[in-house]
Amino acid sequence: HTRYWRDWSSDVCSSDLSGSLDTTPSMYIAQRYNAGYIQDDWRVTNRLTLNLGFRYEYISPYAEKFGQIGYMDSKKIDPVTGLPGLFIWTKPGEYHHDPNYKTVGPRVGIAYQLSSKTVIRTSGGIFNAANNGLNAAASDFGSGLFVNNSLSLGPPNPIQFTPPVGGSWSNPFAAGLVFPVKGETAFQGQNIRVEFRDHPNAYVSMWSFSLQHQLSSNMVAEVGYAGSKTTHLFWNRMDNANDPLLLDQWGSRVRDVVPNPFFGKIQGGIGAFPTIERRQLLRPFPQYQQVLAIRRPYGDASYQSMIARLEKAYSRGFTVSFAYTLSKLIASTAESNTWLIGPSNALYNPKYNRHVEGNDTPHRFVLSHLWDVPFGVGKSYFNKGIPARVLGNWQFAGITVIQAGRPILISAPDNTGLYEFSYTNGRANRVKSAVLSNPTKERWFDTTAFTAAPAFTVPTDSLSQPDLRTPWRQAFNWSIIKNNPFRERYNLQFRFEMYNVFNTPQFDVRNQSTDLANPLFGQITEGSGERNIQLGLRLVF
C-alpha cells in the first residue's frame, strides 16, 4: 500500500495527466407521431390507370419531461465571456428543437397499356423519415444532466508532493468536475454534445420508369430506371471545428501556445491553465471545446439505376427469375460506414465529402428459381403408396447473387493541426491511380499512389476511391424441401438449407488494409462468408 500511494502521489503531483468521466441521468423522453393519407386508383380509360395518393406526417421533436436536456444557441451572448454561443436548457416538456411541419408526401403512379402485351409504368413520390436518427441513449440527446467531463491534472505544482494548482487531495483534477445544475450550468470550457433549434427531418424523393413486355403466356421481360434523392441526410458534425482557411494565415502557428484569456474567468476546462493553444481561440465558439452537433442534417445522397428483369411465372412445377441492376450511389456523408472513416471538414465544406458511397454496388446479378419435382401426392408421377411418400413432393429452390465490390476508403493520419478537421480518420494525398492490372491478395492496389499529407495542409484524396474496389462477391444459397401432406389440410416440411453452398470466401479490404500508416496497407487480410447449413421442420396448416 505504501508503494502504491507513493507512485500515485508522484503521478498526481508531477505529471500532466488527463482523462474523461461521463455522468448519465435517467431521462423521460417523448415524441409524437401523427399521420393521415388519402389514396385512389382511377381507371381513366381502358389503357390508362392512375394511382394517386397524398400523405401528411407530423413527427414532433423529442421532449424531456423534466427539462434535463438543452440545445445550443449560436447567437446568444455568453454572460461569462461576452462571446456568442451559449448552451440553453429546455423547459420541462419543451421540444429539443423547432418542429417541422413541411412533411408532405405526394405520390403518383401511372400505368399505360401500349398494346395487349406491353405496358409502360412510371411513378414518383416523397417519403419522410419517421425520426431524426437519435437512439434511446442519454448521450444522443446531448449535454444537460448528461455530461462528459474532460479531466486534467494540469501542470505540476512547484511545491513538491502537493496537488496541482487549483486541485486538492480529494479532487486533484485542476480542470474540475462539472456536476451540472439544471437550468443554470452552461458548460463553458467543456466538451458538449448539442442539438440546434433548426433540425429538418430527412426525406427521400423517388421516381421510376419501366417498360414491361409479355414474351409468352408465362414469361415477362422488363427494363426500367429508378432514382432517388435523399435530402437532409444526417451525421454527427463537429460544429466548433477550425476553419481550414486558417492554415493560409497561420500555418504551423495555429499550434502556438499563447496567453489564455479564459484563465480565471472560466471555472475548469480550458480555463484551468494560464496558457492555451492558439487554435482553441480560433474556434467559432472559443469558450467551448468540442461542440458535437448530434445527427446534424447537412448531407444528401443520390441514387440512379437501370434495372433489367426476365421472369418465368410458375408453370409445370418450375419458376425462374433473373435480374440485373446497374447503379451508382453518391453521398456527402458516410452514415453507413461509421466502422471505418467519417467525413472531414463537414462544417465548412460538405462537398469535400461528396463521394461514391461506401455501399455502392454498380453491378448486381440475382437469379432465383424453384422446381417442384413432379413426383408425389397430387403430382403426375408416383402419386400413391410408398414411392409417393419417399420420392415425391420434393422442392429445390435457390437464390444466387453475384455483385461488384464496394469502393475502398483510404485512411491516414490527420496532419492538418486543426481541431476536428476529421471526424474519425484523416485522409491521404492521392498522387496517381492505385488500380493494378493483376491485383493479388498480397498487393490488392498500388500503395505508392497514396502519401501522407504534409503537416498543416489539407489532404487532397476523396473520401472513397471511385476506381478502386473490393473483390466481387458471390453467394449461392440453396434449399431442399420435403413436403409431407397429411389429413388434407396439414403439411409437415423438412427443410435442408445451405447458405454459400460452395464455401466461397467473401474477401474485404478495410481497417488495417486501408490504413496508410499500417504495415499491412494494401493487403487483403480479412473476409467472411463461410458455408452455413441448417435443418428445420415446419408445420403448415
C-alpha positions in Angstrom: 0.0 0.0 0.0 2.8 2.4 0.8 4.5 1.9 -2.6 1.2 2.3 -4.4 0.5 5.6 -2.6 4.0 6.9 -3.3 3.7 6.1 -7.1 0.2 7.6 -7.3 1.1 10.7 -5.4 4.2 11.1 -7.6 1.9 11.0 -10.7 -0.6 13.4 -9.2 2.0 15.9 -8.1 4.4 15.8 -11.1 2.6 14.8 -14.3 0.3 16.4 -16.8 -2.4 13.6 -16.9 -5.8 13.8 -18.4 -9.0 11.7 -19.0 -12.7 11.9 -19.1 -15.7 11.0 -16.9 -19.4 10.6 -18.1 -22.4 11.1 -15.8 -25.7 9.8 -17.2 -29.2 10.6 -15.8 -32.5 8.7 -16.1 -34.5 10.5 -18.8 -38.2 10.7 -19.7 -38.3 11.3 -23.4 -41.4 11.5 -25.5 -42.2 12.1 -29.2 -45.4 12.4 -31.1 -46.2 10.9 -34.5 -49.4 11.6 -36.4 -50.2 10.8 -40.0 -53.1 10.7 -42.4 -53.4 9.8 -46.1 -55.8 9.6 -49.0 -55.4 7.2 -52.0 -57.4 6.5 -55.1 -57.0 4.2 -58.1 -58.6 5.9 -61.2 -59.1 3.9 -64.3 -59.2 6.9 -66.8 -59.6 4.7 -69.9 -59.2 1.1 -70.8 -55.5 1.7 -71.4 -54.7 4.4 -68.7 -54.8 3.9 -64.9 -53.7 6.4 -62.3 -52.7 5.7 -58.7 -52.9 8.9 -56.7 -52.1 9.4 -53.1 -51.2 12.1 -50.6 -49.8 11.5 -47.1 -49.1 14.1 -44.4 -47.0 13.2 -41.4 -46.2 15.2 -38.3 -43.2 13.9 -36.4 -42.6 16.1 -33.4 -39.2 16.7 -31.9 -38.3 14.9 -28.7 -39.2 16.5 -25.4 -37.9 15.6 -21.9 -40.4 15.6 -19.1 -38.3 17.3 -16.5 -36.1 19.6 -18.7 -32.9 17.7 -18.3 -31.6 18.4 -21.8 -30.8 21.5 -23.8 -29.6 23.0 -27.1 -27.0 25.4 -28.5 -28.0 29.0 -29.3 -25.2 30.2 -31.6 -26.3 33.9 -31.3 -27.0 34.1 -27.6 -24.2 36.0 -25.8 -22.4 34.0 -23.1 -22.5 36.2 -19.9 -19.2 34.8 -18.7 -17.0 35.6 -21.7 -19.2 38.0 -23.7 -18.8 35.8 -26.8 -21.7 34.5 -28.9 -22.7 30.9 -28.4 -24.5 29.6 -25.2 -25.9 26.3 -24.0 -29.6 26.7 -23.2 -31.7 24.3 -21.1 -35.1 23.3 -22.3 -38.0 23.9 -20.1 -39.8 20.8 -18.7 -41.6 19.2 -21.7 -40.2 21.7 -24.2 -39.2 20.4 -27.6 -35.5 19.7 -28.2 -35.6 21.7 -31.5 -38.1 23.5 -33.6 -41.0 21.5 -35.1 -41.0 20.5 -38.8 -44.4 21.0 -40.5 -43.2 20.7 -44.1 -43.6 16.9 -44.2 -46.0 16.4 -47.1 -45.8 13.1 -49.1 -47.5 13.2 -52.5 -47.4 10.0 -54.6 -48.4 9.3 -58.1 -48.3 6.2 -60.3 -49.2 5.9 -64.0 -49.7 2.7 -66.0 -50.4 2.9 -69.7 -51.1 -0.2 -71.9 -49.3 0.4 -75.3 -50.6 -2.9 -76.7 -52.1 -6.2 -75.5 -48.6 -7.3 -74.4 -46.8 -4.1 -73.5 -47.2 -1.8 -70.5 -45.5 1.4 -69.5 -45.3 2.3 -65.8 -44.0 5.4 -64.1 -44.2 6.7 -60.6 -42.9 9.3 -58.2 -43.3 10.2 -54.5 -41.8 11.9 -51.5 -41.3 9.8 -48.3 -40.4 11.4 -45.0 -38.2 9.8 -42.3 -40.1 8.9 -39.2 -37.3 10.1 -36.9 -34.2 12.3 -36.8 -31.8 9.4 -36.2 -31.5 9.7 -32.4 -31.1 6.5 -30.4 -32.6 5.7 -27.0 -29.5 6.8 -25.1 -28.9 9.8 -22.9 -25.8 10.8 -24.9 -27.8 11.1 -28.1 -29.8 13.9 -26.5 -26.8 16.0 -25.8 -25.5 17.7 -22.7 -27.7 18.6 -19.8 -27.7 16.3 -16.8 -25.7 14.1 -19.1 -22.2 15.5 -19.1 -18.8 14.4 -20.4 -16.1 15.8 -18.0 -12.7 16.4 -19.5 -10.3 15.8 -16.7 -6.7 17.1 -16.4 -4.3 17.3 -13.6 -2.8 20.4 -15.1 0.9 21.4 -14.8 2.7 20.2 -11.7 2.8 22.3 -8.6 6.2 23.9 -8.0 5.9 22.7 -4.4 6.9 19.0 -4.2 4.3 16.4 -3.2 1.5 18.9 -3.4 -1.6 18.6 -5.6 -1.8 20.7 -8.8 -2.7 24.4 -8.5 -6.5 24.6 -8.2 -6.7 20.9 -7.1 -6.9 19.1 -3.8 -6.2 15.7 -2.4 -9.9 14.9 -2.6 -10.2 16.3 -6.2 -6.7 16.6 -7.8 -8.1 17.4 -11.2 -7.3 21.1 -11.8 -9.8 21.3 -14.6 -12.5 20.3 -12.1 -15.5 18.0 -12.3 -18.7 19.6 -13.6 -21.8 18.4 -11.8 -24.5 20.4 -13.7 -27.2 22.4 -12.0 -30.4 22.1 -14.1 -31.3 25.3 -15.8 -28.1 27.1 -14.7 -24.9 25.3 -15.9 -23.8 26.4 -19.4 -20.7 24.1 -19.6 -18.2 26.9 -20.6 -14.8 25.4 -21.1 -16.1 21.9 -21.6 -16.8 19.4 -24.4 -20.6 19.4 -25.1 -23.0 17.4 -27.2 -25.8 19.6 -28.5 -28.9 20.0 -30.7 -29.6 23.1 -32.6 -33.0 24.6 -33.0 -33.1 24.1 -36.8 -33.2 20.4 -37.5 -35.3 19.5 -40.5 -36.1 15.8 -40.9 -34.7 13.7 -43.8 -36.9 12.9 -46.7 -36.4 10.8 -49.9 -37.8 11.8 -53.3 -38.2 8.7 -55.5 -39.1 8.2 -59.1 -39.2 5.3 -61.6 -40.0 4.4 -65.2 -40.3 0.9 -66.7 -41.3 -0.9 -69.9 -42.9 -4.4 -69.4 -43.5 -6.8 -72.3 -45.1 -10.2 -72.2 -42.9 -12.6 -74.3 -45.2 -15.6 -73.9 -48.1 -16.8 -71.8 -45.8 -17.3 -68.8 -42.8 -15.1 -69.4 -42.3 -11.4 -68.9 -39.4 -9.1 -69.7 -38.9 -5.7 -68.1 -36.4 -2.9 -68.4 -36.6 0.3 -66.3 -35.0 3.1 -64.5 -35.2 4.1 -60.8 -33.7 7.0 -59.0 -33.9 8.8 -55.7 -32.6 11.9 -53.9 -32.2 12.0 -50.1 -32.3 15.4 -48.6 -31.1 16.3 -45.0 -29.2 13.1 -44.6 -27.9 13.3 -41.0 -24.5 12.6 -39.5 -22.8 13.9 -36.3 -20.9 17.0 -37.0 -18.2 19.0 -35.1 -19.6 22.5 -35.0 -16.7 24.0 -33.2 -14.0 22.9 -35.7 -11.3 25.2 -37.0 -11.7 26.6 -40.5 -9.1 25.1 -42.9 -8.6 28.6 -44.3 -6.8 29.4 -41.1 -3.9 27.4 -42.4 -3.3 30.1 -45.1 -3.0 32.7 -42.5 -1.3 30.9 -39.6 0.2 27.7 -40.9 2.0 25.9 -38.1 1.4 28.8 -35.8 -2.1 27.5 -35.1 -0.4 25.2 -32.5 1.5 28.1 -30.8 1.0 28.4 -27.1 -0.4 31.9 -26.2 -1.8 33.6 -23.1 -5.2 32.2 -22.1 -7.9 34.9 -21.9 -10.2 32.5 -20.1 -7.8 31.7 -17.3 -9.6 32.7 -14.0 -12.7 33.6 -16.0 -13.9 30.1 -16.8 -14.0 27.6 -14.0 -12.3 24.4 -15.1 -11.9 23.0 -18.6 -9.9 25.4 -20.8 -9.9 28.0 -18.1 -7.7 25.9 -15.8 -4.4 26.9 -17.4 -2.7 30.3 -17.9 -1.7 29.4 -21.5 -3.6 27.8 -24.3 -3.0 26.8 -28.0 -4.0 29.4 -30.5 -6.2 27.0 -32.4 -8.6 26.9 -29.4 -9.0 30.7 -29.7 -9.7 30.3 -33.4 -12.8 28.1 -32.9 -16.3 29.5 -33.8 -17.1 29.3 -30.0 -13.7 29.5 -28.3 -15.2 29.4 -24.9 -16.1 25.8 -25.5 -14.0 22.8 -26.5 -15.6 20.2 -28.8 -19.2 21.1 -29.8 -20.6 17.8 -31.2 -23.9 18.5 -33.1 -25.8 15.3 -32.9 -27.3 13.9 -36.2 -26.9 17.2 -38.0 -29.0 17.0 -41.2 -26.5 18.7 -43.6 -25.9 15.8 -46.1 -27.6 14.4 -49.2 -27.4 11.3 -51.4 -28.3 10.5 -54.9 -29.1 7.0 -56.4 -29.5 6.2 -60.1 -30.1 2.8 -61.5 -31.1 0.8 -64.6 -32.9 -2.5 -64.0 -33.5 -5.4 -66.4 -35.6 -8.4 -65.4 -36.7 -11.6 -67.0 -39.3 -13.8 -65.2 -41.0 -17.1 -66.0 -44.1 -17.5 -64.0 -44.8 -20.7 -62.2 -45.9 -23.4 -64.7 -45.2 -27.2 -64.9 -43.6 -27.0 -61.5 -41.0 -24.5 -62.4 -40.4 -20.8 -62.0 -37.3 -18.7 -62.5 -36.4 -15.0 -62.3 -33.3 -13.2 -63.4 -32.5 -9.5 -62.6 -29.6 -7.2 -63.3 -29.1 -3.8 -61.8 -26.6 -1.2 -63.0 -26.4 1.6 -60.4 -24.5 4.4 -58.8 -24.8 5.9 -55.3 -23.3 9.2 -54.4 -23.4 10.8 -51.0 -21.9 13.7 -49.0 -21.9 11.8 -45.7 -20.8 8.3 -44.7 -23.6 7.3 -42.4 -23.5 3.7 -43.4 -19.7 3.5 -42.9 -19.1 4.5 -39.3 -16.9 1.4 -39.0 -14.1 2.9 -40.9 -13.9 6.6 -41.8 -16.2 9.6 -41.4 -16.5 12.9 -43.3 -13.9 15.7 -42.9 -14.4 19.5 -42.9 -18.2 18.9 -42.8 -18.8 22.3 -41.1 -17.3 24.5 -43.8 -17.5 22.4 -47.0 -19.8 19.4 -47.1 -19.0 18.9 -50.8 -15.4 18.0 -49.7 -17.0 14.7 -48.7 -19.1 14.1 -51.8 -18.1 10.6 -53.0 -19.1 7.3 -54.4 -20.9 6.0 -51.3 -19.2 3.2 -49.4 -22.0 0.7 -50.1 -22.2 1.5 -53.9 -22.6 -1.7 -55.9 -22.6 -0.8 -59.6 -23.3 -4.3 -60.9 -25.6 -6.8 -59.2 -27.0 -10.1 -60.7 -29.7 -12.1 -58.9 -31.0 -15.4 -60.1 -33.9 -17.1 -58.2 -35.6 -20.4 -59.0 -38.0 -23.0 -57.7 -38.5 -26.5 -59.0 -41.3 -28.8 -57.8 -40.3 -32.4 -58.6 -43.3 -33.9 -60.4 -43.5 -36.9 -58.1 -45.7 -37.5 -55.1 -49.2 -36.8 -53.7 -51.2 -34.7 -56.1 -48.4 -34.9 -58.7 -48.3 -36.5 -62.2 -46.0 -39.4 -61.2 -45.6 -41.8 -58.3 -48.6 -40.2 -56.6 -49.7 -43.1 -54.5 -48.2 -45.5 -51.9 -44.7 -45.7 -50.5 -43.0 -44.3 -53.7 -45.1 -41.1 -53.3 -44.1 -40.7 -49.7 -40.4 -41.4 -50.3 -39.7 -40.0 -53.7 -42.4 -37.4 -54.0 -43.2 -33.8 -53.0 -39.6 -32.5 -53.1 -38.8 -28.9 -53.9 -35.5 -27.4 -55.0 -35.1 -23.6 -54.6 -32.3 -21.2 -54.7 -31.1 -17.6 -54.9 -27.7 -16.7 -56.5 -26.3 -13.3 -56.0 -23.2 -12.0 -57.8 -22.2 -8.4 -57.3 -19.3 -6.0 -57.8 -17.2 -4.9 -54.8 -17.8 -1.7 -52.9 -15.4 1.4 -53.0 -12.4 1.3 -50.9 -11.9 4.1 -48.3 -8.3 5.0 -47.5 -7.4 6.5 -44.1 -4.3 8.3 -43.0 -3.1 10.4 -40.1 -4.8 13.8 -39.7 -1.8 16.2 -40.2 -3.8 19.4 -40.5 -3.1 20.6 -36.9 -6.7 21.8 -36.8 -9.3 20.9 -34.2 -11.8 18.4 -35.5 -11.0 18.7 -39.2 -11.7 14.9 -39.5 -14.5 13.2 -37.7 -12.8 9.7 -37.3 -9.8 9.2 -39.5 -7.8 11.5 -41.7 -7.2 11.2 -45.4 -4.1 10.9 -47.6 -2.9 12.6 -50.7 -3.6 10.6 -53.9 -0.8 11.2 -56.5 -2.0 8.7 -59.2 -4.4 5.9 -59.8 -4.0 2.9 -57.5 -5.5 0.3 -59.8 -3.3 -2.7 -60.6 -3.8 -4.7 -63.8 -3.3 -8.0 -61.9 -4.1 -7.5 -58.2 -3.4 -10.2 -55.6 -4.4 -10.6 -52.0 -0.8 -9.7 -51.1 -1.0 -6.5 -53.2 -4.5 -5.5 -54.0 -3.7 -1.9 -55.0 -0.7 0.2 -55.7 0.2 1.6 -52.3 2.6 4.2 -53.8 -0.4 6.1 -55.1 -1.0 7.4 -51.6 1.2 9.6 -49.4 0.6 11.3 -46.1 -0.4 14.9 -46.4 2.3 17.3 -45.3 1.9 18.9 -41.8 -0.6 21.8 -41.7 -2.1 21.1 -45.2 -5.5 19.8 -46.3 -5.3 16.3 -47.8 -6.4 16.0 -51.5 -7.8 12.5 -51.6 -11.5 11.8 -51.8 -13.5 10.1 -49.1 -13.7 6.9 -51.2 -11.8 5.6 -54.2 -14.0 5.9 -57.3 -12.0 3.3 -59.3 -10.7 1.1 -56.6 -13.0 -1.6 -55.2 -13.1 -4.7 -53.0 -13.3 -8.1 -54.7 -16.5 -9.2 -56.4 -18.8 -11.1 -54.1 -20.9 -14.2 -54.9 -23.3 -16.3 -52.9 -25.2 -19.5 -53.9 -28.0 -20.2 -51.5 -30.0 -23.4 -51.9 -32.9 -25.0 -50.2 -34.1 -28.6 -50.5 -37.6 -29.1 -49.1 -39.5 -32.3 -48.5 -43.3 -31.8 -48.2 -45.3 -34.4 -46.3 -49.0 -33.6 -46.6 -51.5 -35.4 -44.4 -55.1 -35.1 -43.4 -55.8 -32.8 -46.3 -55.1 -29.5 -44.5 -51.7 -30.2 -42.9 -48.2 -30.3 -44.4 -45.0 -31.2 -42.4 -42.0 -29.7 -44.2 -38.4 -30.9 -43.7 -36.1 -28.1 -44.8 -32.4 -28.5 -45.7 -31.0 -25.0 -46.3 -27.4 -24.1 -47.3 -26.1 -20.6 -47.5 -22.9 -20.0 -49.5 -23.1 -23.6 -50.9 -19.6 -23.6 -52.3 -18.0 -22.0 -49.3 -16.7 -19.1 -51.4 -14.7 -16.7 -49.3 -16.0 -13.1 -49.3 -12.8 -11.0 -49.1 -12.9 -7.5 -47.8 -10.5 -4.5 -47.9 -10.8 -2.3 -44.9 -9.4 -1.5 -41.4 -5.6 -2.2 -41.4 -5.6 -2.9 -45.1 -6.7 0.6 -45.9 -4.7 2.5 -43.2 -1.7 4.3 -44.8 0.2 4.0 -41.5 -0.3 0.2 -41.1 2.4 -2.3 -42.3 -0.5 -4.3 -43.9 -1.6 -1.4 -46.0 -2.7 -2.7 -49.5 -3.1 -6.3 -48.5 -6.3 -8.4 -48.1 -6.3 -9.6 -44.5 -9.9 -10.4 -43.7 -13.1 -11.9 -45.0 -16.2 -13.8 -44.2 -18.8 -15.9 -45.9 -18.3 -19.4 -44.5 -20.9 -22.0 -45.5 -23.9 -22.2 -43.3 -26.1 -25.3 -43.1 -29.4 -25.5 -41.2 -32.0 -28.2 -40.8 -35.6 -27.5 -39.8 -39.1 -28.8 -39.5 -42.1 -26.6 -40.3 -45.8 -27.4 -39.9 -48.1 -25.7 -42.4 -51.8 -25.7 -41.9 
